Amino acid sequence: MKRIMKNQIGQVRVVKEGFSWTTFFFGAFVPLCRGDWKWFLIMIIATIPTFGISNFLFCFLYNKFYINDLLKEGYRFE
């Protein structure tokens, strides 16, 4: 399900809730493309010792983490 988030100066982000198919197929490249450096580094660091198994866990969790970070930055749902 797609939702729209907007901050105080009018920047808009379209975010998806739930399972992340893009993270399933592309792994840590998803936060890299979104400019989410914190989760990019976390995913890379977690992927190396688990030989990619952690990516399966991030498929279920990454969108939730991304939305929470946007809420902390001042974005609100429209």
N, C-alpha and C positions, 0 to 999 in steps of 0.2 A: 504494500500500500504506500503510495507516494503522499507526502505532506509538504507543505510550503512553510518555510521559516523566514522571518524577516527581523533585521536588527533595527536599532533606533535611527540610523542614518539612511535606511531604506534598502540596504543590500539584501538580496533574496537568495535563499538556498532551497533547492528541491531535494528532500531527503526521503529515503525509503526506510520502512520499518520491517522488522522481521528478518528472515533468512537472506543472506547476501550471496546471490549466485555469482556476482562478479568477484567476490573474495574467494569463493570456491574454485573458480577457474584461474584467477590471476594472482591470488595471494596478496603479498605485501605491496604490489603495484597499485592497488586500489587506494590506500591512504596516500601513496606517493602522488598519484594523479589528482587527488582532492586537496593536496597541500597540507595534509595532516601528518607533520613530521614526527610527532610524538608516537603515534601508533605505527607509523612506518618502521621506526627503530625498534619498538617493542616486538613487532611481528617478525622482523628480520632476526633479532636476537633469540626469539623463541623458536624459530624455524630451524636454525642451525643444529642445536643439540637434540631436537626431537625428530630430525630428518623429515620435516614437513608435516608431521602428524598434527602439530598444533594448528595448522591452517584449517583443519576440519573443525576445530573448536571455534576459531575466529569467524567462520562462516555464520555461526549462530549468534555471535556476540558483537561483531564489529559495528553494525549499524546502530545498535543501542549505545555503544561507547561514543560513536561519532555524534549522535544527537545530544547526549549528555554534555559533551564538550562544547557544542554550539550553544546550548542553554547557558552554560557558564560564561560564555563570551558575550551574552546579551541578546541572543536570538530568541524569538518567541514564535509560537505557532500562529498562523493566521486562521 
